[in-house]
Each structure stands twice: as structure tokens, then as C-alpha cells.
């Protein structure tokens, strides 16, 4: 009689099911949080768009400068994920080391804001340097300065969310972000248009509303971490002001390539605004609408990918090489599935989406709406590549592999993507649509190259990549 154990049907897939369920438990609240948090900016764009194309274009140019600094500062906040995840993966009770990473991640976020403010004060000069219309450059700077006070709080929210994700506390951040987003919408209503006796501040009002929303969101997360049973055990804020120079150095060493990588990608899309500015005000306004739609669709895959980075980091810290490979692949497939849901209406209902941002009954909006409708199917086409590259990149961050991906993103987005965008947009009859085809090329290159990098690392027996 055979003594060979009988494999239960589907047993070989059980680890994959467990990994998928673990990713969903962690990732769905994070994806929803990303979506809701980004909707603060979406609400700004929707409400500013009601002021007219010039206001929308001015806000778009201001956001180029603001997000350049935000993304560079995002690196230290994002470094909290691999540092804490690998620490807790190796020893779930090592709260001291995890606490060091979170504290210095917050320190680094605050320290970054001083040089960022200098750049914000030069917003108008920067816009003029890049050949933007003077009246739009003049509108952009006050908007950016109104956004500036919220920058340290926005970065702090990211750092706190990454810490809470590592200890599987993801629902509370979602509830807090929903509340602050509703608050942002109310403040926009009051301050942009001057309702209920408030002053009509237009773009400046939108900036003030966003800053207040970020500050309140950060305060709520700090209070939660201080009082919630599990997170309270880490004692994050006792002697918070005591420096830890060694760990601060670790945060910056790991964080600066992450920030530069984010900047390479996002600034490609923002630099495309400058190309659109060379083509006309309508092109800038239409690009901002289409970009906002594409970015909104990207939020769910981004949240899942961030959860994937945590899962990869936990498995790497525990020395589970097969688990690392499994977590990375499940994350990529989940991100692709998520973004495809959003890509379908972008492809087949662009008129409906454009009508949400601009009033189709106003004749001067017709040209902008037509451009939006021509942009959205291209944005839908690169959704697959966008989801793949973010999942692969986040998995690499979970392994603390950040420098080679930084080089890959520079090559993909700037040597390939921006070059093609500039050539097709300014040098051919494709004009504004050509800019979008260049973005498509850059994302395609990044998804292929980052996937190859991830495969090269995880195929080895020891998948821990160099920091």
C-alpha cells in the first residue's frame, strides 16, 4: 500500500490564496485611502475649473512647482515602509527599532520643508523661465504659497500611514481621510467662491483649504497612534525631539532615491504641462483635466502596490524568499486588475468624464472638452503599463532596492518619454496628442525595465537587494 501523501486539490495554490487575501486585507483600505486623499486635489480641480480655463491653467502650472517639492520630500516618508516592515518581519517585538524609523521619517519630512519654501517663493520666476504666459505665472505663485503650509503635514500623513500599514492598522487612516476630504470640499466652497459671507479668494482659497485639511488629517493620525492599543505600544512621540542621527542618515540614504524616483515619474507628467503651455491655454486646461482623471485611476493600484511593498518587506525580513516572489507577483497582478476597471470608462465614455469637469453648455469650454476627449483614450491605453511599473517599483522598495530603479526611471521617463513627447508635441501635427503618446512610451519602458530588475533580484536564492 502506498504511503505517499495525497496532495489535496488546490493545495499548491493555497499559499497564493493566502497571499492574495493578506494583500487585499492590507491593500484595499490603503487603496481607498489613496483614492480619497487624492480626491482632495480632484475636488480642487473640479471647483477651480468652474472659475474658467485661465484659473484652471494657472492652478495647473502652480501644481507643477508644488508637486516637484512634494515628491522629493516624499522619499523619506516612503522610506518608513521598508525600514519598519523588514524590522517587524525579522522580529515582531522590535518596537524600538521601528519607532526610530518612524520618528526620523517625520523629522526628515519637516527638515525638507525649508528648502521647499525657497522654491515656492520663486514660483512665478520659474514659470516665466519656462516660457509660460505671464498672467498664468502670476496666478500660480499665490496658489502655491497657500499650499505651502500644508506640505509638512501632507508628508507626515504619508509617514504615519506607512507605519500603521506595517502593523496592519489601515482602516482608521481611511476614515480620517474621508473626513478631511469632506472638510476640504466645504472649505473650498466657502473660500474659492466666497459663500456664506466668507471672502472670495479663488485659487488662494483652494490652497488654504488643502493646507488646513492636511494639517487636521495629520493631527488625527497622531492622536490615533497615541491612543490605539497596538500602535500605542510603539510609543512614537515620547521624547520625540531627541535626535537619532544614525537612523536619520538611514532614512535619508534610503529616502532620497525614492523621492527622486517619484519626481522623475511625476515631473514627466508635470513637465508635459509646460509643453502644453507652449501650445495654448486650452491645451493646458484640457491636459490638467485628463491628467487628473488618469491620476485618479492610478490611486487604487498605487495603494495596492504600497501594501505590496509592505508584504514584500515583511517576507524579506523573515527570510522567506519564496514568499517575497509570491508577494511581488500577486501585487503586480492585483494592480493591473484594479487599473483596468478604471481604464474602461476612460476609453469608452470620455465625453461623460469631460462633462464632470467642465460645463458643456458654456461655449468657451467646447475646445477644452474636445481636447479632453482626445486625450483620455490614450491615457487609458497606458494604464496597463502604469499599474505594472508602480507594482514592480514598490516591490523593489520593499527589498530596499532603490538606486537602480531610480536610474531606470530617469532613462524611461526623461530620455525616452519626455524626448518623444517634446518631439511629437512641438514638432509634428499630432501636437497635444503627441505629448500623450510620449508619456505612453515612457511608461511602457519603465514597466518593462523595472519588471526585469525585479525578476533578476527575486530569481536568486537570497532576494534581499542592496539598499
N, C-alpha and C positions, 0 to 999 in steps of 0.2 A: 504494500500500500504506500503510495507516495506521501512523503512528509513535507513536500514543497508547499509553502504557504500560498493560499489563493488570494490574489490581489482583488480587492473589492472593485466593482465597476466604478470608474471615475476617480479612483483613489489617487492616481498620478496627478490629477488636476486639483486635488484638494488644497495643496499649498497655494496654487494660483487663485483659487476662490477666496481663501483666507486673506491673501494679499489684496485682492480687489476690494473685499469688504472692509479691510482695515483702511485702505486708501479712501474709500467712499466715506467712511465714518469720520475721518480726519479732513478729507478734501472738500466734501460738499458744503459744510459750513464755511470753510475758507474761501471756496469759490463764490458762495453767496455774499460773503463779506467783501471780497474784491469787487464784485458786481455792484453792490450797494455803495461802497466807498467811492468807486469811480463815478457813480451816478451824481455825486456832488458836482463834479466837473460837467457832467452831461446836463444837469439842471442849469448850471451857469450858462452853458452854450445855448440851451433852449430859450432861456429867458433873455439873454443878451441878443439872440437872433431876432427877437421881437422889436428890438430898437432899430434894426436895419442892417444892411450889408456892411456899412462902414464900421459900425460898432463891433460887429462880429469879426471883421477882418482885423481891427485894432486889438481885440482881445486875443485873437489867434497869434498875432506877432508877439504880444506880451508873453503868452504862454511858452513860446519858443525859448525865451530867456529864462523864465521861471523854471521850466522843466529841465533845462540843461543843468541848473544847480541842484534841483531836487534829485535828479538821477545820480549825479556824482555823490551826493550825500546819502543816497540810498544804500551804497555799498556797505558801510559799517553796520547799518541796521539789518541788512540781509545777512551779514556775517554771523549774526546771532544764531541763525538756524543750524549751520553745520557744527559750530562750536558746541552748542548746547546738546544737539541731537547725538553727536558722537560721544560726548561725555556721558550722557544718560544711557546710551546704548551699551557702553562698557561697564557702567556702574550706576544703576538707577538711584542709588542713595548718595551719590556725589553731588550734593546740593551746593556745596561751597564753590566748586569749580564752575558750575552752571551759573551761579549768582555772579561770579566775577565777569563772565562773558556778557551777561545782560547789562550790568552796571556800566561797564566800559563801552558797550554798544550805545547806550544812552549818552554817555559822556562825549563820545566821538560825534554823535549827531548834533549835539549842542555846539561843540567846538567848530564844526564845519560852517555854521551859520554866519560867522563873522566875515570870512572872505566872500560868502554868497551875497551878503548885503552890499558889498562894494560893487559887485557886478550888477546888482539890481539898480543901484543908483546911476548906472551908465546905460540903462536900457535904451533910452532914446538915441544916444550916440551910436550904440551898437546897431540899431535898426537902420539908421542913416548910413552907417558904414557899409551895410549890405544892400544899399540902393533902394530901401523901402520908401514909399510915399511919406513926405514929412508930416502930413496931418494924421496918418495912421501911427507913425512913430510917436507923435506927441500924445496920442490917446493910450498907447501901450504902457508908457512908464508909470503913470499914476496907478494903473490897474496892478502892475507887478509890485509896486511898493505897498499896496493894500494887501496883497497876498503874502508879503514877506514875513509879517509877524507869525503867521501860521506855519511856516516851514519847520521850525524845530519840533512843533507838536505833531505835524504830519509824519516826520521821520520817527519820532518817539512812538507813535501809534504802530508803525511797522515793526519796530524792535519788540514792543510789548506783545504784539500779535504773534510774532515768531516764537517768542519764549512760551507763550500759552499753548501754541500748537505743539511744541515739543513735549509738553506734559499733558497733551490731549484735552485741553480746555479751549474749545473753538466756538462754542455756542454763544457765550457771553459777548465776545467781540462782535459777533453778528448782530445781536440785539442792540448793542450800544451804537453801532454804525447806522443801523436803521433809524434810531432816534436822532442822531446828529444830522443825518441826511434830511429828515423831515424838518429839523430846525433850520438847516441851510436853505431849504426851499422857502420857508416862511420869511427868513431874514432877507433873502433875495427879493421876495415880493414887496417887502417893506422898503428896502434900501435902493433897489435898482429903479423902481418906478415912483417912489415917494408916496406910497399908500398909507392910510391911517394916520396921517399927519407927520410921517417921517420925511426927512429931506430926500429929494430925488438925486441920487448920487451916481446912477447909471453904472459904468464899469467899476468905479471905485467902490460902490455899494456891493457889487458882486464879490470883489476881493475881500472886503471886510467880513461879509457873511461867511466866506470859505474859511478865513482865518479863525473866526470865532468857533466855527463848527469843529475844526481840527483841535483847537485848544480844549474844548469841552469833551471831545472824544478821548483825548489822551488822559484827562483827569479821571474820567470814568474807568478806564483800564487800570490806572494806578490804584484807584480805590478798590477795584475788584481784586487785583493781585495782592493787596494788603489784607483783605478780609476773607477771601475764599479759602477754604480749608487746605486744599492741596498746594496752591500757589503760595499761600502764607508761609508754608514750611521752608521756602527758599529765602525768606527774609530779605527781599531785594533792596529795601530802602533804609534799613538801619545802617547808620554810618555811611550813607550814600556818598558823601562828599570826600571820603577817604580815597586818595588816588591809588590805582593799581597799574603802575606804568608798564609792567611786563605784559599784562593782559591787554592793556590799551594798545600796545605795539602789535600784539597778535591780531586784534580787531582791525587795525589799520592795514596790516600786511595782507590779511585775507580780504578786507573790505574794499580796498582801492581798486583791485582788478574787477571786482563785481560791479562797483559803481561805474567804472569806465566802460565795462561791457554793456550795462544798461544804457549808458549815454550814447555809445556807438549806435545801438539799435534805435532808440527813441529819437535821438537827434537826427538820424537819417530822415525820419518822418517829419520832424520839425524843420529840418533844412529844406525839405521839399516845399514847405510853406514859402520860403524865401524865393524858390524857383517860381512858384505860383505868383508871388508878388511881382515878378518881372513880367508876368503875362496879363495881370489885371486884378482889380478889386473883386470882381465876380468870381474869378478863379480861386482867390484866397478864401472867400466865404464858402464856396462850394467844397473846397478841399477840407476845410475845418469840419463841415457837417459830415462828409464821408469818412474822414479820419475818426471822428467821434463815434460813428456807428461801428467802424471796424475795431476800434479800441474797446468799445462796449462788448462786442462779441468775444474779444480776446480775454476778458476778465475771468470767465469761468475756467478756461484752460489754464490761465495763469495761477488761479487759486489751487486747482488740482495739481499743477506742476510744483507749486510751493509745498504742498502736502507730500508730493513725491520726493522732494529733496529731504524732507524730514524722515520719511520712511527709509530712504537710501542711507542717510546718516546714521539712523538707529541700527540698521543692519551692518553697516561698516564698523561702527563702534563695537558691536557684538562679535565681529569677526566672521559673520555669516556671508560668505562670498556668493553662494547660490541665491541667498535672499536679496543681496544687492542687485544681482542681474534681474531677478524676478520683479523687484520693486521698480526698477528703471523701466522695464518693458511694459508693465501694467500701467505705469504713469503715462507713457507715450501714447498707448492705445486709448486710454481714457480721455486724454486731452484732445486727440483727433476726433473722437466721437462727440465730445462736448462742443467743439467749434463748428462741426458740420451742422449741428442743429441751428446755429445762428446764421450760417452761410446760405442756407436755402432761401429765406425771405430776402436777403441781400441780392441774391441772384434773380429771383423771380418777381419781387414786388418792390423795386426801387422807388417807383412813384409814391407808393404809400409811405415809405420811410421818409422820403424827402419832405412830404407834406406835414410830417410831425414837427419838423424844424422850421419850416418857412411857410408862410401863408400863401397858398396857391392863388388866392383871389386878388392879391396885390400884383399889379402888372410888372413892377420893377423887380419882383422876385423870380420872374419866369426864366430869365437867363441863368440864374444861380441854380434853380431847380433842375433845369435841363442838364447842367454840368454834373450835379449830384447823381442824377440818374445814369449818366455815362460812366461815373467813377465806381459806383457800388458793385457792379458785376465783376470788375477787375479785383476789387478788394475781397470779394467772395472767393475768387479763384485762388488767391494766395493764402486763404485760411488754413488749408491743409499744411502748408509749409510753416506757417506761423505757429501752429499748435505743436508740430514736431520739434521745431528748434527750441521752443521755450521748455518743453518737457526734457529734452536732452540736456539743455544748458543747466536746468535746475538739478537734474540728477548728478551732473558733474560737480555742481556746487556742494551737494550733499557729501561728495567724496573729497571736498576741499581742493578740487582741481579747477583753478580759476584763471591762471595766466595764459595757458594755451587757448582756452575758449575766448579770452579777450582778444588775442591775435586773430583768431578765426573770425570773430565778429567784425573786426576792423576790415579785414580783407573782403568779407562778404558784403557788408553794408556800404562801405565807402569806396573801395577800389572797384567793386562790381556794381552795387546798387546805385550809388549816387552818380557814378560816371555815366551809367546808362540813362538814368533819369534826366541828367543835365543835357545829354546829347539828344535824346528823343524829345524832351520837352521844349528846349530852346532852339534846336537845330533841325527839326523836322515838322511836317504838317500835323503830326499827332498832337503837338502842343501839350495841353494839360493832361490828356490821357497818356501821353508818352512818359510823363513823370510817374504815373502809377505803374506802368509796365516796368520801369526801372526798379521800383520798390518790390515788385513781384520777383524780379531776377535776384535781388539781394537776399530776400527771404528764402528763396529756393536754394541758393548757395549755402546759406547758413544752416539750413535743416540737414543738408547732405553732409557737410563737413563736421558739424557737431555730432551727428549720429555716428559717423566714422570714428571720431575721437572717443565717444562713449563705448563703442564696440571694442576698440583697441584696448581700453583700460579694463573693461569687465570680462574680457575673454581670458585674462590671466588668472592664475590661482589666487594671487593676492590682489584684490581690487582696490586697495587703499592708494589713491593717487597722491602725488606730491602737492603740498599746499602752495 
